[in-house]
Amino acid sequence: IYLTRLYDYKLKNSELLSKSFENTILKLEKENHNCHLLPTSLDYKIYENKKEVYRFFDYTNIKYPKTFIINNLDNLDEIIDEINYPVITKHPYSCSSFGMNNFDNYNDKIDLKNKLTSELNNHKEIIIQKKIMFTKECRLTCINGKIFHGYYRHKKNKFTMSAATCEGGKIDFNIDLQDKKLQKIARVFYEK
């Protein structure tokens, strides 16, 4: 098991972080044919790399909100009319809600474009995504499609951007891991 916190801090919040881990594990996988490494090189390809996560979701037909990956102003011009409120922006290479911003309502597309241009200038690349209005999310950990750990995270309200504890979210371990509906959802997701 390769410990992810041993990385060069300069790689944090960059595409180089997942690439570095992926290359390290690929090398170990080639050298060690008789052992199974965890996480795998595929796991590290998507580690803190939202662009790769969405590519993986597309490949496996996992649904996610309407999403745009923007890396220049021409891209932004092309999609600005397709953006409907509420939306969030995300830094493509991060975790713990770092680089997320909330755009619930703006008077017009010019105002929105100015805000998104500022975001793009700050991060060089942004993800714009339709915001899902919810107050409760479920985090599950599975092995071979069977849930062995899970918990709920509750947001303060549906307008709050994230259920992360750093955003005021609350963790709730009162979850029935044997719930048949939950088991079915986990199994379908796992198989995809």
Disulfide bonds with the S-S distance in Angstrom:
none
